Amino acid sequence: MHIPVGFEGSGPDRIIWGETSNGCFSVKSAYLALIKEENYDAFPWYFIWKLPIPPKLKTFMWMLCQGRILTNVERVKRRLASDPSCPICHEHPETLIHMLRDCPSAKNVWNGVVCLDTIARSMQLDWYDWLAANTHCNRPCFDGLKWCGVFVYTCWYIWKWRNMAVFNGNFYPLSISSKIILDAANDWKIANIGSVASRRTSTIFLSWSKPPDHYFKLNVDGARGPNGLIGAGGVLRDHSGTWISGFSASLGNGTVLQAEAWGLLLGLQLASKNRCQHLIVECDSEVLVNLINNGVNDLHPLRSVLCSCQFLRGQFLSCDIRHVYREINLVADLLSKDGVGADLGVHFMEQPPPQVINALLDDLCASPRSRTVICDF
Ligand SMILES: [Zn+2]
């Protein structure tokens, strides 16, 4: 295990709960940590909450997948009823799969909506495979509706109509059932497209700017690769925009915030080594800038790194740490990405490496870079 030693100002060692982002213990995080340790598969139905369906249908689907919808078979098991048979066809026990798929009344509804071959074949699968195959099917069917959404709507209506038939004596609306289902799914789709379309966007132009006379500017950034490896990078420039020094670091495995925090610490060390007195720091992590400027919780997992940053910051005559958009921080962004997956350690650069020259020249000329922003009207 590789534990970096503390730096000046990082404070005494302390025990911190590492399973939450704020360092505070919670039962939920302990449970998740235990599951991780035991190597259990994550519960496979979380994707339900991301399906393109209304919240009440998500809740219905969630209960269905957990086996919480009471059928006669379940009610007999719990001594709430004595007859497990299907109250519609009276031929089979009323299980979940019978109620939603195999009962002749349900089959009639499915016949009106199933339009994909793969889905027709899934009618032979057992309960959980059938649920999984259909709820994971994103293929478009009627008018671009996704099948997974139509599937859940159909299950919902079959269940609802069955309850009406059993408890209120109403009959199934067989002839128009598919129309009711598809209209409901379509209405939901249209209502949601409307809410996305109403968010207007506009383009703004941003550019890096030189610091005032006697000031230095430090741009820092962190990056994380798909394999969990993190890197950090930074560049120190003077009032004329000239490269003073830069670095790229490979930090092993970690989170994006860890990468950003180490980028800031290494950058401040670099500025201190170069005897800068007045420093402006730009960083595109708003979370990190807030932590540094507004104080760090005693139990924060990154407390020692952040306290070292604050200590170093106090060594300059002035040191302003600001949040900027990524478009302004491009050179540091490129250097931090270089660090991801490189040999462990920090690589300092007295001259700019070739891959950042173009971005440096753009910064020097204050060339604008575009950014799309969402406007609230
Ligand atoms: Zn039946």
Boltz pocket constraint, residues with backbone or C-beta under 6 A from the ligand:
constraints:
  - pocket:
      binder: B
      contacts: [[A, 86], [A, 87], [A, 88], [A, 89], [A, 90], [A, 91], [A, 92], [A, 98], [A, 102], [A, 103], [A, 104], [A, 105]]
      max_distance: 6.0
